[in-house]
């Protein structure tokens, strides 16, 4: 079970927190080799959906498969193919970058010599080598995103799932992350990432899904979803955005 299956397949994923329905039955197939953007306004259910998809949050209903392997029924095989960078989940930040990568590698049962080799390459490519013994807790926001990406890439996964990888990242770090993700997809990997920044999605993605109120409202290849309009126009229409009229906030005019 590998390439003949979607890189990620979700069927009927649902999650409720008390009286609030966070995700209301998401179905999604992510083609192998695609750069897939999961879009939605704040509170749409993006993080909850991705957390269930990768095995961080147990769904109330539904199923998630990574290259054919059920994330909850066969977690060892599924997670061996999966690299994850969650949003807002704390790293073991009282370690240096090199120590954090070594810890991740050993947790995955990798050979220590291979961990050291890959960690050195990742730290160099991600411009983190100069951080030396600096603890991750003292990293900048951009550096924390980069070390999180390094942890996700260390074991050579087939699928990367990244929650808001460009949020609070400076332009230099964002450009570097984009380059590495492009190389990863060009080399046969698949990337799924959540965002609400249309410019980033239009620049990177081959496919998009727009999530609103816990449901997929629009999905498909980027060009088909966008048509002859900008992705931002489609997004605002789908999620029910509004603009201010001339009558509102008139007191701001001089």
Order of alpha helices (4+ residues) and beta strands (2+ residues): beta-beta-beta-alpha-beta-beta-alpha-beta-alpha-alpha-alpha-beta-alpha-beta-alpha-beta-beta-alpha-alpha
